[in-house]
């Protein structure tokens, strides 16, 4: 169970932003962190991008720099209202990641940033199936999320962060073989890279 800091970080934007910026320092700052999952992906102004679990638009603001066709999906009406203020260039839709209100074969890219660790294994399976459905043929699912560090120096920092801010699902995710889960849904995993001593993973998979 997470401490009282978790709800506070969601309630107060300044606290969430401060935590995010500090967490991004090991990979070179927030801008680089938000763009890590986009590396080696060709993006054009008409590329249809879904920012899955977009929250208040923290990553959406970087996605709209690449494309004019960005849609943010989130279950929280409050977060979406904030996202509309922060990044008005994007379109926003309220809905569950496990049951997206989109037609099949709609998006070229589905992107999500440090959101999957909020989900349990069953929910992840449902989300991966939905991402596969809404992607166009040959579309790319790309995301960045937590991972168990392979550099021992990064283990204390990640553990402290998770004890302060995360729940049991985050501990479960760092033990989960995400590439295998993706393959079981029909994806071809094309890239898996580690950052921050292995405490962050970026995976790109193709439909």
C-alpha positions in Angstrom: 0.0 0.0 0.0 1.3 3.5 -0.9 1.7 6.2 1.7 -0.3 9.4 1.9 2.2 11.0 -0.6 0.5 9.2 -3.5 -2.9 10.9 -3.3 -1.2 14.2 -2.5 0.9 13.9 -5.7 -2.2 13.5 -7.8 -4.1 16.3 -6.0 -1.3 18.9 -6.3 0.1 19.4 -9.8 3.3 21.1 -8.5 4.1 18.1 -6.3 3.5 15.6 -9.2 5.6 17.7 -11.6 8.4 18.0 -9.1 8.5 14.2 -8.5 8.4 13.6 -12.3 11.3 15.9 -13.0 13.4 14.4 -10.2 12.6 10.9 -11.4 13.6 11.9 -15.0 17.1 13.2 -14.0 18.9 9.9 -14.4 17.9 9.7 -18.1 18.7 13.4 -18.9 15.7 15.3 -17.8 11.9 15.4 -18.5 12.1 16.2 -22.2 14.3 13.3 -23.0 12.3 11.0 -20.7 9.1 11.9 -22.4 10.6 11.2 -25.8 12.5 7.9 -25.1 9.6 5.7 -26.2 9.4 7.7 -29.6 13.0 6.9 -30.6 13.4 5.4 -34.1 9.7 5.9 -34.8 8.8 7.9 -37.9 6.3 10.5 -37.0 4.6 12.9 -39.4 2.1 15.7 -38.9 -0.8 13.4 -39.9 0.4 10.4 -37.9 -2.6 9.3 -35.7 -1.3 8.9 -32.2 -3.2 7.7 -29.1 -1.8 8.9 -25.8 -3.1 6.1 -23.6 -3.8 7.0 -20.0 -2.8 10.5 -20.8 -3.5 12.0 -17.4 -3.2 15.8 -17.3 -1.3 15.8 -20.6 2.3 15.5 -19.3 3.4 13.5 -22.3 0.7 14.8 -24.7 2.4 18.2 -24.8 5.5 16.5 -26.4 3.4 14.3 -28.8 1.6 17.3 -30.3 5.0 18.6 -31.3 5.3 15.7 -33.7 1.7 15.3 -35.0 -1.5 17.3 -35.4 -3.5 14.0 -34.9 -3.1 13.3 -31.2 -5.8 11.8 -29.0 -5.6 11.5 -25.3 -7.6 8.8 -23.5 -8.0 8.7 -19.7 -10.6 7.5 -17.2 -10.4 10.6 -15.0 -12.7 13.5 -16.1 -10.7 15.8 -13.8 -7.4 14.8 -15.4 -8.9 15.3 -18.9 -10.1 18.8 -18.0 -6.6 19.7 -16.9 -5.1 18.2 -20.0 -7.4 20.3 -22.2 -6.1 23.4 -20.4 -2.5 22.3 -20.6 -2.5 20.9 -24.1 -5.5 22.2 -26.1 -4.0 21.1 -29.4 -5.0 17.5 -28.7 -8.4 15.8 -28.7 -9.5 14.1 -25.5 -11.8 11.1 -24.8 -12.9 9.7 -21.5 -12.8 5.9 -21.3 -11.2 2.8 -19.9 -7.9 1.5 -21.4 -9.4 -2.0 -21.0 -12.4 -1.1 -23.2 -11.5 1.8 -25.5 -14.3 3.7 -27.2 -12.6 3.6 -30.6 -13.1 1.6 -33.8 -10.6 -1.0 -34.9 -7.6 -0.1 -37.0 -7.7 3.6 -36.0 -4.3 4.6 -34.8 -0.8 4.5 -36.3 0.9 4.8 -32.8 -0.4 3.9 -29.4 1.8 5.4 -26.7 1.7 5.3 -22.9 4.1 6.7 -20.3 4.5 5.1 -16.8 0.9 4.1 -16.6 1.0 0.3 -17.1 2.3 -0.3 -13.5 -1.0 1.0 -12.2 -2.7 -2.2 -13.7 -2.9 -5.8 -12.5 -2.0 -8.7 -14.7 -5.6 -9.2 -15.9 -6.0 -5.6 -16.8 -2.7 -5.6 -18.7 -3.9 -8.5 -20.7 -7.1 -6.7 -21.6 -5.2 -3.5 -22.4 -2.8 -5.2 -24.7 -5.7 -6.8 -26.6 -7.4 -3.5 -26.9 -4.2 -1.8 -28.1 -3.8 -4.5 -30.8 -7.4 -3.9 -31.9 -7.3 -0.1 -32.3 -3.9 -0.1 -34.0 -3.7 -0.1 -37.8 -1.9 -3.1 -39.4 1.8 -2.6 -38.8 1.0 0.1 -36.2 3.4 0.5 -33.2 2.6 0.2 -29.5 5.4 2.0 -27.6 5.7 2.6 -23.9 8.0 3.4 -21.0 7.5 2.1 -17.5 9.3 0.7 -14.4 11.6 -2.3 -14.5 13.7 -4.1 -11.9 17.2 -2.5 -12.1 20.1 -4.6 -13.3 22.5 -2.0 -11.8 22.6 -2.5 -8.1 23.2 1.2 -7.5 19.7 2.0 -8.8 17.8 -0.5 -6.6 17.6 1.6 -3.4 16.3 4.6 -5.3 13.6 2.7 -7.1 12.6 0.9 -4.0 12.2 4.1 -2.0 10.2 5.7 -4.8 7.9 2.7 -5.0 7.4 2.5 -1.2 6.5 6.2 -1.1 4.3 6.5 -4.2 3.3 3.1 -5.7 1.0 0.2 -5.0 1.3 -3.6 -5.2 0.6 -3.5 -9.0 3.9 -1.7 -9.5 5.9 -4.3 -7.6 4.2 -7.0 -9.7 4.9 -5.2 -13.0 8.7 -5.2 -12.5 8.5 -9.0 -12.2 6.3 -9.4 -15.3 7.6 -10.6 -18.7 5.9 -7.9 -20.7 7.3 -8.9 -24.1 5.9 -12.4 -23.7 2.5 -10.9 -22.8 2.6 -8.8 -25.9 3.5 -11.7 -28.1 0.6 -13.7 -26.7 -1.7 -11.0 -28.1 -0.1 -11.2 -31.5 2.4 -8.4 -31.3 6.0 -8.6 -32.7 8.4 -7.1 -30.2 10.8 -5.0 -32.2 12.7 -3.1 -29.4 13.3 -3.4 -25.7 15.8 -0.9 -24.1 16.7 -0.1 -20.6 17.5 3.2 -18.9 18.4 4.4 -15.5 20.4 1.3 -14.7 17.6 -0.8 -15.8 15.0 0.9 -13.6 13.1 2.0 -16.7 12.2 -0.1 -19.8 11.1 1.1 -23.2 9.3 -1.5 -25.4 8.1 -1.1 -28.9 5.9 -3.7 -30.5 4.3 -3.9 -33.9 0.9 -5.2 -34.9 
